[in-house]
Amino acid sequence: MNGIDKITSQISADTQKEIDALAADAQRQAGEITARYAQQAERECGEILARGRRSAEEREERLGSMAQLECRKLELSAKQEMLAKAYDAALEQLLNLPDQEYTALLADLAVKASSTGREAVILSQKDRTRFGKQVVTQANEKLKDGGLTLSGETRPIQGGLVLSDGDVEVNCTFETLVRLQRGAMDREIAALLFGE
């Protein structure tokens, strides 16, 4: 039996060697696979972090741009409000001119707006009562063929006048004149107010 024991022992030893070799090879392959997947995981982690940083930077940039845009809109709104107040103040100054200057201004407006010299001058109720006759008299003195008349009609205006010649009217109310100046003078007034 010695021979069979030897053969069995040899087969057992050879099998153990083969098992040990296969286990070592499997362990080596497992180590390689683990290392490869660890590198892949590290690379993908780095890519994910880089994408996350880029995304965060882009979001931060967008939010910064939106904040700047909102700031500019608020600043523009405040400037427009200040311009409106400046025009309101100009209108208020016109309405509060001393009587003599106010009358002269209305007469000058009538002269400049008159095309025939025979229009009717329409004023507000307050101005018609206080200055109507003086305005028409001064305007007619400045016109070559002055034939302006004071209309019995009044308008709900703050100041200024309307010249009427039949169906044709020329609006010289202070509200309209100030509004018309807005487009033409906004830049100049903004430069004075805001140093732009």
C-alpha positions as CSV (number, residue, x, y, z in Angstrom):
1,M,0.0,0.0,0.0
2,N,2.9,2.1,0.2
3,G,2.7,2.8,-3.5
4,I,-0.9,3.8,-3.4
5,D,-0.3,6.0,-0.4
6,K,2.6,7.6,-2.3
7,I,0.5,8.1,-5.4
8,T,-2.4,9.5,-3.3
9,S,0.0,11.7,-1.4
10,Q,1.6,12.9,-4.7
11,I,-1.9,13.6,-6.2
12,S,-2.9,15.4,-3.0
13,A,0.3,17.5,-3.1
14,D,-0.1,18.3,-6.8
15,T,-3.7,19.2,-6.2
16,Q,-2.7,21.4,-3.3
17,K,-0.1,23.1,-5.4
18,E,-2.6,23.6,-8.2
19,I,-5.2,25.0,-5.6
20,D,-2.5,27.3,-4.1
21,A,-1.5,28.4,-7.6
22,L,-5.1,29.0,-8.6
23,A,-5.8,30.8,-5.3
24,A,-2.7,33.0,-5.8
25,D,-3.7,33.8,-9.4
26,A,-7.3,34.6,-8.3
27,Q,-5.9,36.8,-5.5
28,R,-3.6,38.5,-7.9
29,Q,-6.5,39.0,-10.4
30,A,-8.7,40.3,-7.6
31,G,-6.0,42.7,-6.5
32,E,-5.6,44.0,-10.1
33,I,-9.4,44.3,-10.5
34,T,-9.7,46.1,-7.2
35,A,-6.8,48.5,-8.1
36,R,-8.3,49.1,-11.6
37,Y,-11.8,49.8,-10.1
38,A,-10.2,52.0,-7.4
39,Q,-8.4,54.0,-10.0
40,Q,-11.7,54.3,-12.1
41,A,-13.6,55.3,-9.0
42,E,-11.0,57.9,-8.1
43,R,-11.0,59.2,-11.7
44,E,-14.8,59.4,-11.8
45,C,-14.9,61.0,-8.4
46,G,-12.5,63.7,-9.6
47,E,-14.6,64.2,-12.7
48,I,-17.8,64.5,-10.7
49,L,-16.1,67.0,-8.3
50,A,-14.8,69.0,-11.3
51,R,-18.3,69.1,-12.9
52,G,-19.7,70.1,-9.5
53,R,-17.2,72.9,-9.1
54,R,-17.8,74.1,-12.7
55,S,-21.6,73.9,-12.1
56,A,-21.2,75.8,-8.8
57,E,-19.0,78.5,-10.5
58,E,-21.4,78.9,-13.4
59,R,-24.3,79.2,-10.9
60,E,-22.4,81.7,-8.8
61,E,-21.6,83.7,-12.0
62,R,-25.3,83.6,-13.1
63,L,-26.5,84.7,-9.7
64,G,-23.9,87.5,-9.7
65,S,-25.0,88.6,-13.1
66,M,-28.6,88.5,-12.1
67,A,-27.8,90.5,-8.9
68,Q,-25.9,93.1,-11.0
69,L,-28.8,93.3,-13.4
70,E,-31.3,93.7,-10.6
71,C,-29.1,96.4,-9.1
72,R,-28.9,98.3,-12.4
73,K,-32.7,98.0,-12.8
74,L,-33.2,99.4,-9.3
75,E,-30.7,102.2,-9.9
76,L,-32.4,103.1,-13.2
77,S,-35.8,103.1,-11.5
78,A,-34.5,105.4,-8.8
79,K,-33.0,107.7,-11.5
80,Q,-36.2,107.8,-13.4
81,E,-38.1,108.6,-10.3
82,M,-35.7,111.5,-9.6
83,L,-36.0,112.7,-13.2
84,A,-39.8,112.7,-12.8
85,K,-39.5,114.7,-9.5
86,A,-37.2,117.2,-11.3
87,Y,-39.8,117.7,-14.0
88,D,-42.6,118.0,-11.4
89,A,-40.5,120.6,-9.6
90,A,-40.0,122.5,-12.9
91,L,-43.8,122.5,-13.5
92,E,-44.3,123.7,-9.9
93,Q,-41.8,126.5,-10.5
94,L,-43.6,127.6,-13.6
95,L,-47.0,127.6,-11.8
96,N,-45.5,129.7,-8.9
97,L,-43.8,132.4,-11.0
98,P,-44.5,135.9,-9.8
99,D,-47.7,137.3,-11.4
100,Q,-45.8,139.7,-13.8
101,E,-43.4,136.9,-15.0
102,Y,-46.3,134.4,-15.3
103,T,-48.4,136.9,-17.4
104,A,-45.4,137.6,-19.6
105,L,-44.7,133.9,-20.1
106,L,-48.3,133.2,-21.1
107,A,-48.2,136.1,-23.5
108,D,-45.0,134.9,-25.1
109,L,-46.4,131.4,-25.4
110,A,-49.5,132.8,-27.2
111,V,-47.3,134.8,-29.6
112,K,-45.0,131.9,-30.5
113,A,-47.9,129.4,-30.9
114,S,-50.1,131.8,-32.9
115,S,-50.2,131.2,-36.7
116,T,-53.0,133.7,-37.7
117,G,-53.0,136.2,-34.8
118,R,-56.8,135.7,-34.6
119,E,-57.0,132.6,-32.3
120,A,-59.0,132.4,-29.1
121,V,-56.9,132.0,-25.9
122,I,-58.2,129.4,-23.6
123,L,-56.9,129.3,-20.0
124,S,-57.6,127.5,-16.7
125,Q,-60.5,129.0,-14.7
126,K,-58.0,130.5,-12.2
127,D,-55.7,132.0,-14.8
128,R,-58.6,133.3,-16.9
129,T,-59.9,135.3,-13.9
130,R,-56.5,136.6,-12.7
131,F,-54.5,137.1,-15.9
132,G,-56.7,136.6,-19.0
133,K,-57.1,140.1,-20.2
134,Q,-53.5,141.0,-19.5
135,V,-52.2,138.0,-21.4
136,V,-54.2,138.7,-24.5
137,T,-53.4,142.5,-24.4
138,Q,-49.6,141.8,-24.0
139,A,-49.7,139.1,-26.7
140,N,-51.6,141.4,-29.2
141,E,-49.0,144.1,-28.6
142,K,-46.2,141.8,-29.6
143,L,-48.0,140.5,-32.7
144,K,-48.0,142.5,-35.9
145,D,-51.6,142.0,-36.6
146,G,-52.7,141.1,-33.1
147,G,-56.3,140.0,-33.0
148,L,-56.2,137.3,-30.2
149,T,-59.3,137.1,-28.1
150,L,-59.9,135.7,-24.6
151,S,-62.2,132.7,-24.9
152,G,-65.1,132.4,-22.6
153,E,-64.2,128.7,-22.4
154,T,-61.8,127.3,-19.7
155,R,-60.0,124.0,-19.5
156,P,-59.0,121.8,-16.5
157,I,-55.3,122.5,-16.9
158,Q,-52.7,123.5,-14.3
159,G,-51.1,126.3,-16.2
160,G,-50.3,127.5,-19.7
161,L,-52.9,128.0,-22.4
162,V,-54.6,126.5,-25.5
163,L,-55.0,128.5,-28.7
164,S,-58.1,127.7,-30.6
165,D,-58.9,128.6,-34.2
166,G,-62.1,126.8,-35.1
167,D,-61.3,123.1,-35.1
168,V,-57.6,123.6,-34.8
169,E,-56.1,123.8,-31.3
170,V,-52.5,124.4,-30.3
171,N,-51.8,122.9,-26.8
172,C,-49.4,125.1,-24.9
173,T,-50.3,123.9,-21.4
174,F,-47.4,123.7,-19.0
175,E,-48.0,120.0,-18.5
176,T,-47.7,119.3,-22.2
177,L,-44.7,121.5,-22.7
178,V,-42.8,119.9,-19.7
179,R,-43.8,116.4,-21.0
180,L,-42.5,117.2,-24.5
181,Q,-39.2,118.4,-23.0
182,R,-38.6,115.1,-21.2
183,G,-37.4,113.2,-24.3
184,A,-35.2,116.1,-25.4
185,M,-33.7,117.0,-22.1
186,D,-33.5,113.7,-20.1
187,R,-29.7,113.3,-20.8
188,E,-28.9,116.9,-19.9
189,I,-30.9,116.7,-16.7
190,A,-29.5,113.3,-15.8
191,A,-26.0,114.7,-16.3
192,L,-26.8,117.6,-13.9
193,L,-28.5,115.3,-11.3
194,F,-26.2,112.3,-11.5
195,G,-23.0,113.6,-13.0
196,E,-23.4,111.2,-16.0
